[in-house]
Amino acid sequence: MLNRENDLLDSLVEIGDKKRQLIILGEVKELDKLIQKEGIVLSNLDKQEGARFKLQQELSVAWGMKPEELVATELLKRLSGKHEDLYKPMQEAIERLDYNLTRLKAINSHNHDLLEHSLDFIA
């Protein structure tokens, strides 16, 4: 499940990089098309996140805990020892998720700043 979310986040990072180039070049029509594509990816990510949360709730009930208590570190702790074959792939997926979210946040912030400068220039 996390790998599918990571794939969608990779797509958003790629779109964010392309958006930056289009903002710099002032390609408004191409930027609009890319934003529409981004909306589709975001919708898919939202559906995937809903499915992930549902699975988190099911696991937490099975393990006798509240859903909000089942954080990444707790999940890894539960996998350690009993499910060693799942531990490493899950750890890698969680680290990739953290990396992707950090990257996406930086790209979005930079693109926002570029748009602000463009609007200031137009004004």
CORPE-V856579 format. One record per residue. N is the residue number from 1. RES is the residue in one letter. BURIAL is b if it has 9 or more other C-alpha atoms within 8 Angstrom, else e. Layout:
# CORPE-V856579
N,RES,BURIAL  N,RES,BURIAL
This chain:
# CORPE-V856579
1,M,e  2,L,b  3,N,e  4,R,e  5,E,b  6,N,b  7,D,e  8,L,b  9,L,b  10,D,b  11,S,b  12,L,b  13,V,b  14,E,e  15,I,b  16,G,b  17,D,b  18,K,e  19,K,b  20,R,b  21,Q,e  22,L,b  23,I,b  24,I,e  25,L,e  26,G,e  27,E,b  28,V,e  29,K,e  30,E,e  31,L,b  32,D,e  33,K,e  34,L,b  35,I,e  36,Q,e  37,K,e  38,E,b  39,G,e  40,I,e  41,V,b  42,L,b  43,S,e  44,N,b  45,L,b  46,D,e  47,K,e  48,Q,b  49,E,b  50,G,e  51,A,e  52,R,b  53,F,e  54,K,e  55,L,e  56,Q,b  57,Q,b  58,E,e  59,L,e  60,S,b  61,V,b  62,A,e  63,W,e  64,G,e  65,M,b  66,K,b  67,P,b  68,E,e  69,E,e  70,L,b  71,V,e  72,A,e  73,T,e  74,E,b  75,L,b  76,L,b  77,K,e  78,R,e  79,L,b  80,S,b  81,G,e  82,K,e  83,H,e  84,E,b  85,D,e  86,L,e  87,Y,b  88,K,e  89,P,e  90,M,b  91,Q,b  92,E,e  93,A,b  94,I,b  95,E,e  96,R,b  97,L,b  98,D,e  99,Y,e  100,N,b  101,L,b  102,T,e  103,R,b  104,L,b  105,K,e  106,A,e  107,I,b  108,N,b  109,S,e  110,H,b  111,N,b  112,H,e  113,D,e  114,L,b  115,L,b  116,E,e  117,H,e  118,S,e  119,L,e  120,D,e  121,F,e  122,I,e  123,A,e
